[in-house]
């Protein structure tokens, strides 16, 4: 199909060259081939999406679905505009053009909702809400101009304009707020729910009684917004992995790894793509700091095709900070129990040594 599209394109170019530069009549077969260029070009991505949808996993199919139907609609409108005539079938021709515009809206929806490509550098909440405001003011300005034109020359023209301005002032704010809530729910609802869940867990860290359970809950909550995550704690031999999901994550990282050096130097977060490290090639590292001491780090990798926007990174940093403090408290509590047991002679020397070694390694 690709070769056919290229051949038809070459035929179309040859037709134009023959007519413009040499004044030669275009063969009928070449003219027919020219008409088929656009349908053939539109069919190539459509067939590619069909194969990708058939062979893809469930999550990929959900992402492909909107692009597939938008491409199918685009292909149908291209065929329609190629075969229809604007003079003989004006209504059908205009309908095909309208449907072609709807297919582009389908692509836009797929990009924003399913995140087919990363558009975080172009589209964010502030830009979307600014466009909504501009659209509302533009629509009401057109309405006001229409009423002004309608009332021009009338006896009560100024009264009508004042009434319209008053109505618009009363309606504008509620309509703007309703549209903002709708747009926020449509495009950013999942992200806002994930951020709220992360911040809620950050506030609940201090109330978990066992370190192993806290680490288990931390990984589960981090996966709300991450594709993979790991928690590292400081030990005498370096930074040891204490919990993980969907690695590979190194079991032990040198204390002088560039990422941990930057975190100890006071960095709030580290983009792993910008620093040579022994962890992973993509993701972010968030410090677990306690009293200006780096007790460990939370390392998260985004899902395929996604990135961590600033609000998400801020929520992940809150989780890492509170997780580090909570683990520090639990470790100190265990040390206090050990000291109390030794003082009361409830443990012998070998058992006390084993518990002390386990505490030094960050185990529970």
DAWO-V440533 format. One record per helix or strand. SS is the DSSP state (alpha for helix, beta for strand). FROM is the first residue (numbers start at 1). TO is the last residue. If there is no record, write none. Layout:
SS&FROM&TO / SS&FROM&TO
//
This chain:
alpha&2&21 / alpha&28&35 / alpha&37&55 / alpha&58&83 / alpha&90&113 / alpha&125&151 / alpha&157&207 / alpha&211&222 / beta&228&235 / beta&238&245 / beta&252&253 / alpha&258&264 / beta&269&271 / alpha&272&274 / beta&284&290 / beta&293&301 / alpha&310&343 / alpha&349&360
//
